[in-house]
Amino acid sequence: MASVAHEARVHRRRRPLSRRLGAAGPFTYAFLILVALVSLFPLYWSLVVASHDNSAVAAYPPVLTPGTELWHNLTRLFDSGEVNVNFWTALLNSAVVASVVTGWPFRPH
């Protein structure tokens, strides 16, 4: 019985959130920044590849900066009919699948 009362007191004496967040050291923040950069690199690489023509994409060493062809490539993708896929339909299908799998907006809060 005494241990139950002791447990209740321990749970009541939690530190405020601001003090718990301050307990993380500099290595924790450095690690989190590194993880964020590694996570953002595929998005950046997609932008770089989408903004170049095919010869620059296949170049060695690879080009790491965005190019000037982004709007031209997007126009070709969505409007020109050069691509054999109806990209608007594919984009809508991806949004539907992602919504169904995640349960949005049907998941109760």
N, CA, C and O atoms as a GROMACS GRO file, in nm:
protein
  436
    1MET      N    1   0.082  -0.119   0.000
    1MET     CA    2   0.000   0.000   0.000
    1MET      C    3   0.087   0.126   0.000
    1MET      O    4   0.052   0.225  -0.065
    2ALA      N    5   0.198   0.123   0.071
    2ALA     CA    6   0.285   0.240   0.078
    2ALA      C    7   0.348   0.269  -0.057
    2ALA      O    8   0.370   0.385  -0.092
    3SER      N    9   0.378   0.165  -0.133
    3SER     CA   10   0.441   0.188  -0.264
    3SER      C   11   0.344   0.254  -0.361
    3SER      O   12   0.387   0.332  -0.446
    4VAL      N   13   0.214   0.225  -0.351
    4VAL     CA   14   0.115   0.288  -0.437
    4VAL      C   15   0.107   0.438  -0.407
    4VAL      O   16   0.100   0.519  -0.499
    5ALA      N   17   0.109   0.474  -0.280
    5ALA     CA   18   0.105   0.616  -0.242
    5ALA      C   19   0.232   0.686  -0.289
    5ALA      O   20   0.228   0.800  -0.335
    6HIS      N   21   0.346   0.616  -0.276
    6HIS     CA   22   0.472   0.674  -0.322
    6HIS      C   23   0.470   0.696  -0.473
    6HIS      O   24   0.516   0.800  -0.520
    7GLU      N   25   0.418   0.600  -0.548
    7GLU     CA   26   0.406   0.613  -0.696
    7GLU      C   27   0.322   0.735  -0.732
    7GLU      O   28   0.357   0.810  -0.823
    8ALA      N   29   0.211   0.755  -0.661
    8ALA     CA   30   0.123   0.867  -0.690
    8ALA      C   31   0.195   1.000  -0.667
    8ALA      O   32   0.178   1.093  -0.744
    9ARG      N   33   0.276   1.009  -0.561
    9ARG     CA   34   0.351   1.131  -0.534
    9ARG      C   35   0.457   1.155  -0.641
    9ARG      O   36   0.480   1.268  -0.682
   10VAL      N   37   0.521   1.049  -0.685
   10VAL     CA   38   0.626   1.063  -0.786
   10VAL      C   39   0.566   1.115  -0.916
   10VAL      O   40   0.626   1.201  -0.981
   11HIS      N   41   0.450   1.064  -0.955
   11HIS     CA   42   0.388   1.107  -1.080
   11HIS      C   43   0.338   1.250  -1.072
   11HIS      O   44   0.333   1.319  -1.174
   12ARG      N   45   0.301   1.296  -0.956
   12ARG     CA   46   0.253   1.433  -0.941
   12ARG      C   47   0.368   1.533  -0.951
   12ARG      O   48   0.345   1.649  -0.986
   13ARG      N   49   0.490   1.492  -0.921
   13ARG     CA   50   0.602   1.584  -0.916
   13ARG      C   51   0.682   1.588  -1.047
   13ARG      O   52   0.804   1.602  -1.043
   14ARG      N   53   0.617   1.577  -1.158
   14ARG     CA   54   0.689   1.583  -1.285
   14ARG      C   55   0.741   1.724  -1.309
   14ARG      O   56   0.678   1.823  -1.271
   15ARG      N   57   0.855   1.731  -1.372
   15ARG     CA   58   0.912   1.861  -1.407
   15ARG      C   59   0.830   1.924  -1.517
   15ARG      O   60   0.772   1.854  -1.600
   16PRO      N   61   0.823   2.056  -1.521
   16PRO     CA   62   0.751   2.122  -1.631
   16PRO      C   63   0.820   2.093  -1.764
   16PRO      O   64   0.939   2.061  -1.769
   17LEU      N   65   0.744   2.105  -1.871
   17LEU     CA   66   0.793   2.072  -2.004
   17LEU      C   67   0.916   2.154  -2.039
   17LEU      O   68   1.009   2.101  -2.101
   18SER      N   69   0.919   2.280  -2.003
   18SER     CA   70   1.033   2.365  -2.038
   18SER      C   71   1.162   2.312  -1.974
   18SER      O   72   1.268   2.322  -2.035
   19ARG      N   73   1.154   2.259  -1.856
   19ARG     CA   74   1.274   2.205  -1.791
   19ARG      C   75   1.314   2.073  -1.853
   19ARG      O   76   1.434   2.043  -1.863
   20ARG      N   77   1.217   1.992  -1.896
   20ARG     CA   78   1.251   1.865  -1.959
   20ARG      C   79   1.317   1.888  -2.094
   20ARG      O   80   1.410   1.815  -2.130
   21LEU      N   81   1.272   1.988  -2.171
   21LEU     CA   82   1.333   2.014  -2.301
   21LEU      C   83   1.474   2.070  -2.285
   21LEU      O   84   1.560   2.044  -2.369
   22GLY      N   85   1.497   2.145  -2.182
   22GLY     CA   86   1.629   2.202  -2.157
   22GLY      C   87   1.731   2.099  -2.114
   22GLY      O   88   1.850   2.130  -2.110
   23ALA      N   89   1.688   1.979  -2.083
   23ALA     CA   90   1.780   1.876  -2.037
   23ALA      C   91   1.858   1.814  -2.152
   23ALA      O   92   1.958   1.745  -2.128
   24ALA      N   93   1.817   1.835  -2.277
   24ALA     CA   94   1.888   1.780  -2.391
   24ALA      C   95   2.018   1.856  -2.410
   24ALA      O   96   2.023   1.979  -2.402
   25GLY      N   97   2.125   1.781  -2.436
   25GLY     CA   98   2.256   1.841  -2.453
   25GLY      C   99   2.279   1.886  -2.596
   25GLY      O  100   2.195   1.864  -2.683
   26PRO      N  101   2.393   1.948  -2.621
   26PRO     CA  102   2.424   1.997  -2.756
   26PRO      C  103   2.438   1.885  -2.859
   26PRO      O  104   2.408   1.905  -2.976
   27PHE      N  105   2.483   1.767  -2.817
   27PHE     CA  106   2.496   1.655  -2.910
   27PHE      C  107   2.359   1.607  -2.958
   27PHE      O  108   2.346   1.561  -3.072
   28THR      N  109   2.260   1.616  -2.873
   28THR     CA  110   2.125   1.579  -2.913
   28THR      C  111   2.075   1.670  -3.024
   28THR      O  112   2.020   1.623  -3.123
   29TYR      N  113   2.096   1.800  -3.008
   29TYR     CA  114   2.052   1.895  -3.110
   29TYR      C  115   2.133   1.880  -3.238
   29TYR      O  116   2.078   1.892  -3.348
   30ALA      N  117   2.263   1.855  -3.226
   30ALA     CA  118   2.346   1.833  -3.346
   30ALA      C  119   2.298   1.709  -3.420
   30ALA      O  120   2.292   1.709  -3.543
   31PHE      N  121   2.266   1.603  -3.347
   31PHE     CA  122   2.215   1.481  -3.409
   31PHE      C  123   2.082   1.506  -3.479
   31PHE      O  124   2.060   1.460  -3.591
   32LEU      N  125   1.992   1.580  -3.414
   32LEU     CA  126   1.861   1.610  -3.475
   32LEU      C  127   1.875   1.696  -3.600
   32LEU      O  128   1.802   1.677  -3.696
   33ILE      N  129   1.967   1.791  -3.598
   33ILE     CA  130   1.990   1.873  -3.717
   33ILE      C  131   2.046   1.788  -3.830
   33ILE      O  132   2.006   1.804  -3.946
   34LEU      N  133   2.137   1.697  -3.798
   34LEU     CA  134   2.191   1.606  -3.899
   34LEU      C  135   2.083   1.517  -3.959
   34LEU      O  136   2.079   1.497  -4.080
   35VAL      N  137   1.995   1.464  -3.876
   35VAL     CA  138   1.885   1.381  -3.924
   35VAL      C  139   1.791   1.462  -4.013
   35VAL      O  140   1.744   1.411  -4.115
   36ALA      N  141   1.764   1.586  -3.976
   36ALA     CA  142   1.677   1.672  -4.059
   36ALA      C  143   1.741   1.698  -4.195
   36ALA      O  144   1.672   1.694  -4.297
   37LEU      N  145   1.871   1.726  -4.198
   37LEU     CA  146   1.938   1.750  -4.326
   37LEU      C  147   1.939   1.626  -4.414
   37LEU      O  148   1.916   1.636  -4.535
   38VAL      N  149   1.965   1.511  -4.355
   38VAL     CA  150   1.964   1.386  -4.431
   38VAL      C  151   1.823   1.358  -4.483
   38VAL      O  152   1.807   1.304  -4.593
   39SER      N  153   1.722   1.392  -4.406
   39SER     CA  154   1.584   1.369  -4.449
   39SER      C  155   1.542   1.465  -4.560
   39SER      O  156   1.460   1.428  -4.644
   40LEU      N  157   1.595   1.585  -4.562
   40LEU     CA  158   1.558   1.684  -4.663
   40LEU      C  159   1.636   1.668  -4.794
   40LEU      O  160   1.594   1.721  -4.897
   41PHE      N  161   1.747   1.594  -4.791
   41PHE     CA  162   1.828   1.582  -4.912
   41PHE      C  163   1.753   1.519  -5.029
   41PHE      O  164   1.768   1.569  -5.140
   42PRO      N  165   1.673   1.413  -5.013
   42PRO     CA  166   1.599   1.360  -5.129
   42PRO      C  167   1.505   1.462  -5.193
   42PRO      O  168   1.488   1.462  -5.315
   43LEU      N  169   1.443   1.547  -5.114
   43LEU     CA  170   1.358   1.652  -5.171
   43LEU      C  171   1.441   1.753  -5.251
   43LEU      O  172   1.401   1.795  -5.359
   44TYR      N  173   1.555   1.791  -5.196
   44TYR     CA  174   1.644   1.883  -5.267
   44TYR      C  175   1.694   1.819  -5.397
   44TYR      O  176   1.699   1.885  -5.500
   45TRP      N  177   1.731   1.691  -5.391
   45TRP     CA  178   1.782   1.623  -5.509
   45TRP      C  179   1.674   1.614  -5.617
   45TRP      O  180   1.704   1.626  -5.736
   46SER      N  181   1.549   1.593  -5.577
   46SER     CA  182   1.437   1.592  -5.673
   46SER      C  183   1.425   1.727  -5.743
   46SER      O  184   1.402   1.732  -5.864
   47LEU      N  185   1.440   1.835  -5.669
   47LEU     CA  186   1.436   1.969  -5.728
   47LEU      C  187   1.551   1.988  -5.826
   47LEU      O  188   1.531   2.042  -5.935
   48VAL      N  189   1.670   1.943  -5.789
   48VAL     CA  190   1.787   1.958  -5.876
   48VAL      C  191   1.767   1.880  -6.006
   48VAL      O  192   1.791   1.933  -6.115
   49VAL      N  193   1.723   1.756  -5.996
   49VAL     CA  194   1.704   1.673  -6.114
   49VAL      C  195   1.592   1.729  -6.202
   49VAL      O  196   1.603   1.727  -6.324
   50ALA      N  197   1.485   1.779  -6.140
   50ALA     CA  198   1.374   1.834  -6.217
   50ALA      C  199   1.409   1.965  -6.287
   50ALA      O  200   1.340   2.005  -6.381
   51SER      N  201   1.514   2.032  -6.243
   51SER     CA  202   1.548   2.162  -6.300
   51SER      C  203   1.660   2.156  -6.404
   51SER      O  204   1.711   2.260  -6.445
   52HIS      N  205   1.698   2.036  -6.446
   52HIS     CA  206   1.802   2.019  -6.548
   52HIS      C  207   1.748   1.937  -6.664
   52HIS      O  208   1.644   1.871  -6.653
   53ASP      N  209   1.821   1.942  -6.776
   53ASP     CA  210   1.786   1.854  -6.887
   53ASP      C  211   1.852   1.718  -6.866
   53ASP      O  212   1.929   1.700  -6.772
   54ASN      N  213   1.822   1.624  -6.953
   54ASN     CA  214   1.869   1.486  -6.936
   54ASN      C  215   2.020   1.474  -6.936
   54ASN      O  216   2.075   1.391  -6.864
   55SER      N  217   2.089   1.554  -7.016
   55SER     CA  218   2.235   1.543  -7.021
   55SER      C  219   2.299   1.585  -6.889
   55SER      O  220   2.398   1.525  -6.847
   56ALA      N  221   2.245   1.686  -6.824
   56ALA     CA  222   2.300   1.730  -6.696
   56ALA      C  223   2.269   1.629  -6.585
   56ALA      O  224   2.348   1.612  -6.493
   57VAL      N  225   2.156   1.562  -6.595
   57VAL     CA  226   2.120   1.462  -6.495
   57VAL      C  227   2.215   1.343  -6.503
   57VAL      O  228   2.250   1.285  -6.400
   58ALA      N  229   2.256   1.306  -6.625
   58ALA     CA  230   2.344   1.191  -6.644
   58ALA      C  231   2.492   1.226  -6.632
   58ALA      O  232   2.576   1.138  -6.645
   59ALA      N  233   2.525   1.352  -6.608
   59ALA     CA  234   2.665   1.395  -6.604
   59ALA      C  235   2.737   1.338  -6.482
   59ALA      O  236   2.677   1.314  -6.378
   60TYR      N  237   2.870   1.317  -6.501
   60TYR     CA  238   2.953   1.275  -6.389
   60TYR      C  239   3.070   1.371  -6.379
   60TYR      O  240   3.137   1.392  -6.480
   61PRO      N  241   3.096   1.430  -6.269
   61PRO     CA  242   3.027   1.422  -6.140
   61PRO      C  243   2.891   1.491  -6.149
   61PRO      O  244   2.871   1.580  -6.231
   62PRO      N  245   2.799   1.450  -6.063
   62PRO     CA  246   2.664   1.505  -6.072
   62PRO      C  247   2.660   1.653  -6.037
   62PRO      O  248   2.739   1.702  -5.956
   63VAL      N  249   2.567   1.722  -6.100
   63VAL     CA  250   2.544   1.864  -6.072
   63VAL      C  251   2.463   1.872  -5.944
   63VAL      O  252   2.360   1.806  -5.931
   64LEU      N  253   2.507   1.954  -5.849
   64LEU     CA  254   2.440   1.962  -5.719
   64LEU      C  255   2.359   2.089  -5.698
   64LEU      O  256   2.298   2.107  -5.592
   65THR      N  257   2.359   2.177  -5.796
   65THR     CA  258   2.284   2.301  -5.782
   65THR      C  259   2.164   2.300  -5.877
   65THR      O  260   2.170   2.240  -5.984
   66PRO      N  261   2.056   2.366  -5.840
   66PRO     CA  262   1.938   2.370  -5.928
   66PRO      C  263   1.970   2.442  -6.060
   66PRO      O  264   2.050   2.536  -6.064
   67GLY      N  265   1.904   2.396  -6.165
   67GLY     CA  266   1.925   2.456  -6.297
   67GLY      C  267   1.813   2.552  -6.332
   67GLY      O  268   1.738   2.598  -6.245
   68THR      N  269   1.802   2.583  -6.460
   68THR     CA  270   1.706   2.682  -6.507
   68THR      C  271   1.590   2.621  -6.585
   68THR      O  272   1.506   2.694  -6.636
   69GLU      N  273   1.583   2.489  -6.595
   69GLU     CA  274   1.483   2.423  -6.678
   69GLU      C  275   1.359   2.375  -6.602
   69GLU      O  276   1.278   2.302  -6.658
   70LEU      N  277   1.342   2.414  -6.478
   70LEU     CA  278   1.233   2.360  -6.396
   70LEU      C  279   1.096   2.388  -6.458
   70LEU      O  280   1.017   2.295  -6.474
   71TRP      N  281   1.067   2.512  -6.491
   71TRP     CA  282   0.933   2.546  -6.544
   71TRP      C  283   0.910   2.481  -6.680
   71TRP      O  284   0.799   2.438  -6.711
   72HIS      N  285   1.014   2.475  -6.761
   72HIS     CA  286   1.001   2.409  -6.891
   72HIS      C  287   0.969   2.260  -6.872
   72HIS      O  288   0.881   2.206  -6.939
   73ASN      N  289   1.040   2.195  -6.781
   73ASN     CA  290   1.017   2.052  -6.756
   73ASN      C  291   0.879   2.027  -6.697
   73ASN      O  292   0.813   1.929  -6.733
   74LEU      N  293   0.834   2.114  -6.607
   74LEU     CA  294   0.700   2.097  -6.550
   74LEU      C  295   0.591   2.117  -6.655
   74LEU      O  296   0.491   2.046  -6.656
   75THR      N  297   0.612   2.213  -6.744
   75THR     CA  298   0.517   2.235  -6.852
   75THR      C  299   0.511   2.113  -6.943
   75THR      O  300   0.403   2.070  -6.983
   76ARG      N  301   0.626   2.058  -6.975
   76ARG     CA  302   0.629   1.935  -7.058
   76ARG      C  303   0.558   1.821  -6.987
   76ARG      O  304   0.487   1.744  -7.052
   77LEU      N  305   0.574   1.810  -6.858
   77LEU     CA  306   0.515   1.700  -6.783
   77LEU      C  307   0.363   1.710  -6.779
   77LEU      O  308   0.294   1.610  -6.802
   78PHE      N  309   0.310   1.828  -6.751
   78PHE     CA  310   0.166   1.843  -6.729
   78PHE      C  311   0.086   1.873  -6.856
   78PHE      O  312  -0.029   1.831  -6.866
   79ASP      N  313   0.145   1.943  -6.953
   79ASP     CA  314   0.062   1.996  -7.062
   79ASP      C  315   0.095   1.945  -7.202
   79ASP      O  316   0.007   1.945  -7.288
   80SER      N  317   0.215   1.904  -7.228
   80SER     CA  318   0.257   1.888  -7.367
   80SER      C  319   0.208   1.760  -7.434
   80SER      O  320   0.196   1.758  -7.556
   81GLY      N  321   0.180   1.655  -7.359
   81GLY     CA  322   0.145   1.528  -7.420
   81GLY      C  323   0.266   1.448  -7.463
   81GLY      O  324   0.250   1.339  -7.518
   82GLU      N  325   0.388   1.499  -7.439
   82GLU     CA  326   0.509   1.424  -7.473
   82GLU      C  327   0.528   1.304  -7.381
   82GLU      O  328   0.588   1.204  -7.421
   83VAL      N  329   0.478   1.315  -7.260
   83VAL     CA  330   0.491   1.207  -7.163
   83VAL      C  331   0.373   1.113  -7.181
   83VAL      O  332   0.260   1.159  -7.199
   84ASN      N  333   0.397   0.984  -7.177
   84ASN     CA  334   0.293   0.885  -7.204
   84ASN      C  335   0.200   0.859  -7.087
   84ASN      O  336   0.113   0.772  -7.095
   85VAL      N  337   0.215   0.932  -6.980
   85VAL     CA  338   0.133   0.911  -6.861
   85VAL      C  339   0.050   1.036  -6.837
   85VAL      O  340   0.100   1.148  -6.847
   86ASN      N  341  -0.078   1.017  -6.805
   86ASN     CA  342  -0.160   1.131  -6.765
   86ASN      C  343  -0.122   1.164  -6.621
   86ASN      O  344  -0.169   1.100  -6.527
   87PHE      N  345  -0.036   1.264  -6.606
   87PHE     CA  346   0.023   1.291  -6.474
   87PHE      C  347  -0.080   1.342  -6.375
   87PHE      O  348  -0.069   1.312  -6.256
   88TRP      N  349  -0.180   1.417  -6.421
   88TRP     CA  350  -0.285   1.466  -6.329
   88TRP      C  351  -0.360   1.348  -6.268
   88TRP      O  352  -0.389   1.350  -6.148
   89THR      N  353  -0.391   1.246  -6.348
   89THR     CA  354  -0.459   1.128  -6.296
   89THR      C  355  -0.369   1.054  -6.198
   89THR      O  356  -0.416   1.010  -6.093
   90ALA      N  357  -0.242   1.039  -6.231
   90ALA     CA  358  -0.149   0.971  -6.141
   90ALA      C  359  -0.135   1.046  -6.009
   90ALA      O  360  -0.128   0.985  -5.903
   91LEU      N  361  -0.131   1.179  -6.017
   91LEU     CA  362  -0.121   1.260  -5.896
   91LEU      C  363  -0.246   1.246  -5.809
   91LEU      O  364  -0.237   1.237  -5.686
   92LEU      N  365  -0.363   1.246  -5.872
   92LEU     CA  366  -0.488   1.228  -5.798
   92LEU      C  367  -0.494   1.089  -5.735
   92LEU      O  368  -0.536   1.075  -5.620
   93ASN      N  369  -0.453   0.986  -5.809
   93ASN     CA  370  -0.451   0.850  -5.753
   93ASN      C  371  -0.358   0.842  -5.632
   93ASN      O  372  -0.393   0.777  -5.533
   94SER      N  373  -0.243   0.904  -5.639
   94SER     CA  374  -0.149   0.904  -5.526
   94SER      C  375  -0.209   0.973  -5.405
   94SER      O  376  -0.192   0.927  -5.292
   95ALA      N  377  -0.279   1.084  -5.427
   95ALA     CA  378  -0.342   1.156  -5.316
   95ALA      C  379  -0.452   1.073  -5.253
   95ALA      O  380  -0.466   1.072  -5.131
   96VAL      N  381  -0.530   1.003  -5.334
   96VAL     CA  382  -0.637   0.919  -5.280
   96VAL      C  383  -0.578   0.804  -5.199
   96VAL      O  384  -0.624   0.778  -5.088
   97VAL      N  385  -0.478   0.737  -5.252
   97VAL     CA  386  -0.416   0.625  -5.180
   97VAL      C  387  -0.354   0.674  -5.049
   97VAL      O  388  -0.372   0.610  -4.946
   98ALA      N  389  -0.282   0.785  -5.052
   98ALA     CA  390  -0.220   0.838  -4.931
   98ALA      C  391  -0.326   0.876  -4.828
   98ALA      O  392  -0.306   0.854  -4.709
   99SER      N  393  -0.438   0.932  -4.873
   99SER     CA  394  -0.545   0.970  -4.780
   99SER      C  395  -0.610   0.847  -4.717
   99SER      O  396  -0.640   0.847  -4.598
  100VAL      N  397  -0.632   0.744  -4.798
  100VAL     CA  398  -0.697   0.623  -4.745
  100VAL      C  399  -0.603   0.551  -4.648
  100VAL      O  400  -0.647   0.505  -4.542
  101VAL      N  401  -0.477   0.541  -4.682
  101VAL     CA  402  -0.382   0.470  -4.597
  101VAL      C  403  -0.362   0.541  -4.465
  101VAL      O  404  -0.354   0.476  -4.360
  102THR      N  405  -0.355   0.674  -4.466
  102THR     CA  406  -0.335   0.747  -4.342
  102THR      C  407  -0.465   0.772  -4.266
  102THR      O  408  -0.462   0.808  -4.149
  103GLY      N  409  -0.578   0.753  -4.332
  103GLY     CA  410  -0.705   0.771  -4.265
  103GLY      C  411  -0.753   0.914  -4.262
  103GLY      O  412  -0.854   0.943  -4.199
  104TRP      N  413  -0.682   1.005  -4.328
  104TRP     CA  414  -0.723   1.144  -4.329
  104TRP      C  415  -0.836   1.161  -4.428
  104TRP      O  416  -0.828   1.099  -4.534
  105PRO      N  417  -0.938   1.236  -4.407
  105PRO     CA  418  -0.977   1.314  -4.290
  105PRO      C  419  -1.074   1.239  -4.200
  105PRO      O  420  -1.145   1.301  -4.121
  106PHE      N  421  -1.076   1.108  -4.211
  106PHE     CA  422  -1.178   1.027  -4.144
  106PHE      C  423  -1.141   0.985  -4.004
  106PHE      O  424  -1.225   0.931  -3.932
  107ARG      N  425  -1.019   1.006  -3.963
  107ARG     CA  426  -0.974   0.961  -3.831
  107ARG      C  427  -1.025   1.057  -3.724
  107ARG      O  428  -1.000   1.177  -3.733
  108PRO      N  429  -1.095   1.005  -3.624
  108PRO     CA  430  -1.143   1.092  -3.517
  108PRO      C  431  -1.026   1.149  -3.434
  108PRO      O  432  -0.922   1.084  -3.419
  109HIS      N  433  -1.046   1.266  -3.384
  109HIS     CA  434  -0.937   1.333  -3.307
  109HIS      C  435  -0.944   1.291  -3.164
  109HIS      O  436  -0.862   1.335  -3.083
   0.00000   0.00000   0.00000
